[in-house]
Amino acid sequence: MEWLEASTENCPVQRTLDVIGEKWTLLILRDAVNGVRRFDDFHRHIGLSEAVLSDRLRKLTSAGILKTVPYREPGSRPRNEYRLTRKGWDLWPVLMALTQWGETYALGPEGPVLDVTHTDCDAPVRVVVECSADHSTLTPREVTARLGKGARLRS
C-alpha cells in the first residue's frame, strides 16, 4: 500500500488540526503560553468576539488542553482562569515552530513582537527535528516515512 492509497482518517496531523487547527484557537494558545489566563484578557488582546472566544475556550478545555481554575476578584462574582495542562504545554514546540517559520517568511519590517531566548545564555531559541537515538539535527532528505501499523486503505 502506498501513501495515496492510505486513508487519512487516523492521520495525527488531521486529528491535531481537528482540535487546534483554527486561527483563533492557535492565537488563544499563543497567549496562554505567554501568561494570559483570563477571559477578558484573551478577548481584549486577541480581539475576537465573546461568542467565538467562549466556544474555543470550551473546546480547548474539553480536549484537556486547558483547565479552568476558579478565582474571585474582591466584590465580583467567581470566575475561571484558563491554564495550560501538560497536554497544552506539549503544544509549545508547535507554536515555536510556527513562530520560527513566521519570522523567516512572514515577518514585517518592524521585526518580531517577542524575542524568545535561552535563559542561561540569551541565545535565540529554535525548533529542530532530531533523531530519537541522539543523532544530529535532520533535514527532510535524511528521513524515511513509511506507512505505520494504523494505515488502512481508503474507502
C-alpha positions as MATLAB code, in Angstrom:
seq = 'MEWLEASTENCPVQRTLDVIGEKWTLLILRDAVNGVRRFDDFHRHIGLSEAVLSDRLRKLTSAGILKTVPYREPGSRPRNEYRLTRKGWDLWPVLMALTQWGETYALGPEGPVLDVTHTDCDAPVRVVVECSADHSTLTPREVTARLGKGARLRS';
ca = [
       0.000    0.000    0.000;
       1.287    3.484   -0.910;
       0.559    6.859    0.716;
      -2.094    7.863   -1.839;
      -3.922    4.586   -1.212;
      -3.961    5.080    2.559;
      -6.921    6.553    4.421;
      -6.037    9.708    6.319;
      -8.819    9.330    8.915;
      -6.267    8.252   11.520;
      -3.584   10.764   10.461;
      -2.157   12.532   13.531;
      -1.835   15.815   11.619;
      -5.518   15.684   10.652;
      -6.608   14.748   14.180;
      -4.488   17.504   15.690;
      -5.943   20.063   13.283;
      -9.424   18.895   14.274;
      -8.597   20.166   17.775;
      -6.278   23.166   17.266;
      -6.241   23.893   13.542;
      -8.200   27.102   13.581;
      -6.708   30.608   13.660;
      -8.399   31.797   16.862;
      -7.512   28.602   18.702;
      -3.827   28.985   17.876;
      -3.897   32.621   18.971;
      -5.527   31.630   22.281;
      -2.775   29.040   22.757;
      -0.115   31.632   21.874;
      -1.495   33.962   24.536;
      -1.887   31.172   27.121;
       1.777   30.205   26.640;
       2.655   33.853   27.262;
       0.725   34.014   30.539;
      -2.763   35.159   29.557;
      -5.320   33.352   31.710;
      -8.499   35.378   31.973;
     -11.376   35.599   29.524;
     -11.381   39.401   29.412;
      -7.636   39.475   28.744;
      -7.913   36.968   25.879;
     -10.853   38.970   24.495;
      -9.048   42.295   24.695;
      -5.697   41.057   23.410;
      -6.830   38.839   20.532;
      -9.882   40.885   19.542;
     -12.295   38.099   18.699;
     -15.959   38.058   19.655;
     -17.027   36.824   23.068;
     -19.083   34.038   21.455;
     -16.149   32.709   19.422;
     -13.789   33.018   22.393;
     -16.229   31.130   24.650;
     -16.584   28.386   22.045;
     -12.819   27.988   21.536;
     -12.086   28.001   25.281;
     -14.803   25.376   25.823;
     -13.316   23.177   23.080;
      -9.768   23.522   24.417;
     -10.978   22.708   27.918;
     -12.983   19.667   26.813;
      -9.946   18.468   24.824;
      -7.843   18.646   28.008;
      -5.529   21.338   26.622;
      -6.718   23.993   29.061;
      -8.148   23.590   32.538;
     -10.269   26.031   34.473;
      -9.156   27.322   37.846;
     -11.629   29.424   39.853;
     -10.710   32.896   41.052;
     -12.616   35.804   42.530;
     -11.787   39.487   42.454;
     -12.922   41.317   45.606;
     -16.523   42.439   45.162;
     -17.043   40.397   41.978;
     -18.639   37.072   41.181;
     -16.463   33.941   40.940;
     -14.885   33.346   37.519;
     -12.487   30.898   35.927;
      -8.954   31.327   34.689;
      -7.760   29.146   31.827;
      -4.433   27.448   32.373;
      -2.495   25.132   30.107;
      -2.398   21.496   31.128;
       0.555   19.213   30.432;
      -1.183   18.359   27.138;
      -1.417   22.081   26.396;
       2.230   22.750   27.217;
       3.172   19.891   24.894;
       1.946   22.153   22.062;
       4.657   24.726   22.873;
       7.111   23.315   20.287;
       4.372   23.568   17.643;
       3.848   27.231   18.465;
       7.605   27.803   18.459;
       7.879   26.121   15.035;
       5.112   28.380   13.676;
       6.907   31.388   15.163;
      10.205   30.337   13.607;
       8.600   29.872   10.195;
       6.782   33.199   10.517;
       9.961   35.045   11.455;
      11.660   33.591    8.374;
       8.872   34.019    5.807;
       6.109   36.312    7.093;
       7.764   38.893    9.351;
       7.083   42.560    8.776;
       9.874   45.153    8.567;
       9.379   46.153   12.208;
      10.679   42.765   13.411;
       9.307   40.184   15.835;
       6.841   41.040   18.587;
       8.607   38.716   21.006;
      12.208   37.560   21.272;
      12.392   34.077   22.784;
      15.827   33.330   24.173;
      17.511   30.711   26.346;
      17.513   31.964   29.941;
      21.082   30.766   30.631;
      22.898   32.268   27.621;
      20.366   34.618   25.943;
      20.748   32.876   22.554;
      17.625   32.698   20.371;
      15.556   29.537   20.719;
      14.931   27.454   17.598;
      12.966   24.317   16.823;
      14.756   21.375   15.213;
      13.887   17.820   14.195;
      16.301   15.260   15.525;
      16.672   11.521   15.704;
      15.424    9.917   18.940;
      18.712    7.967   19.130;
      20.529   11.260   19.831;
      21.862   11.713   16.325;
      22.196   15.118   14.743;
      19.555   17.551   13.581;
      17.827   16.171   10.496;
      16.633   17.576    7.186;
      13.706   16.134    5.191;
      16.194   14.348    2.898;
      17.590   12.412    5.861;
      14.350   10.788    6.983;
      12.220    7.940    5.685;
       8.443    7.942    6.056;
       6.708    4.575    5.937;
       3.095    3.700    6.462;
       2.509    2.780   10.100;
       0.539   -0.001   11.721;
      -2.567    2.241   11.763;
      -2.604    2.638    7.969;
      -5.779    1.478    6.260;
      -6.907    1.520    2.622;
      -9.017    4.469    1.525;
     -12.654    3.623    1.057;
];
